[in-house]
Amino acid sequence: MKTFYSTAHLAHAPTLEFEMGRMGPAVEVPERVERVRAEIEARKLGPIHEPREFGNEPLLRIHNPDFVGFLTTAHAQWTKRYGEREAADAYPSVWPARGLRERRHGDIESQLGSYAFDTATPITKGTWAASHAAANAALSAAQAIREGERASFSLARPPGHHASADVFGGYCYLNNVAIAAQWLADAGMRPAILDVDYHHGNGTQAIFYRRDDVFFASVHADPAFAYPHFLGFADELGEGNGEGFNLNLPLPRGTDWGGYSLALATALDAIAAFRPDVLLVSLGLDTYEHDPICRFRITTEDYLRIGARIATLGKPTLFIFEGGYHIEALGRNTANVLEGFVGG
Ligand SMILES: [Zn+2]
C-alpha cells in the first residue's frame, strides 16, 4: 500500500464554522491527517511518498474554470474588502435563493453566495494551496494504480466528496475522488466509486449523475435527518445516460455493523455488476461510534471488516481520505481499513 502525503495540507487550518445550530471550533483540522500519518508509520503499512505536481488541467476536467478562478482569488478578495483581521476566514452570508439572481462575477459576498452551499466551509488564506495539493495527492495515488499497484492511499485534506463542478461546501473545495476517477477514465480505465463516508457524497454524485462510464455507490446516513439534507435519497438513480449508474443506500440513525454490512454488500454487488477495472473509495471514518458530529455505531474492529469486504471485489483500489472527526481514534480506524484491505 503506497500512501501519498505532503505537509501542504497544514496551510488550510480553519478555526471556526457554523454548523448544526452553533458557531464553534472547526472539526476539519490539520491534526486529522497528522494522526493518520503517524499511525501508518507506526504500523509500517507501507511507504509514504511525496505527491507530484499535475497542474490545473486535471482539475479542469471536473471543475468549472470560473469556479477554480474564484477559489484561487477568494481569500485575497475577502481580505481586500475587509482587511487583515484575527479571524480572517471568508464565509458566505447571503445566497441567491429563489427569486434572486446568481452573481458569479459580482463582489466577493455575491461570489461566495453563488459558489458555496453551506456555512461550514470557510476559505482561509491557505485553502487553495492545500486543496490543489490534495488533488495532486489523489492524482499521484491514481498514477500508482495506473502503474500497477494493487492499492494506494491519498492522505490529504481538505476532503472533496461534497464539492461539485462549481459548488463548494461540507469542508470540501475540489472533488479529489472525481478528479482522480476522471484522470483514470481519460487513461482508458473504467472506474467505480464507493463512498463510505457517513455523509452522502453529493458532489461526486452530481458530477457523474448523467454519465454511464463512472459508477457511483454511496452508503451513508439518511439525508432525511443528516447532512447534506438535500441529496442522497434512494430514488436518485442517475439521469439520461447515467440512469442506473448511481446507487444511494441511506441508513438510519444508530446504524451498527449489522445494518451497515448489508448495505455495503449491496453496494459492492452493484459495483461488481458494473465490471470496473479500478475502484476508488471515498474513505470517511465519521461512521465511527464516537464521532463527535455523526450518529452511526461502527467500531474500531469493524473498520478491519470494511477493508476486507472492499478487498473481495479484487480490483486495484485507490483510497481517498474524506471525513472522520474523532481525533483520538482516527488514525487507528483509518489504518484498520487499509490493513483489513491488504489482509483481505
Ligand atoms: Zn462525512
Boltz pocket constraint, residues with backbone or C-beta under 6 A from the ligand:
constraints:
  - pocket:
      binder: B
      contacts: [[A, 197], [A, 198], [A, 199], [A, 284], [A, 286], [A, 322], [A, 323], [A, 324]]
      max_distance: 6.0
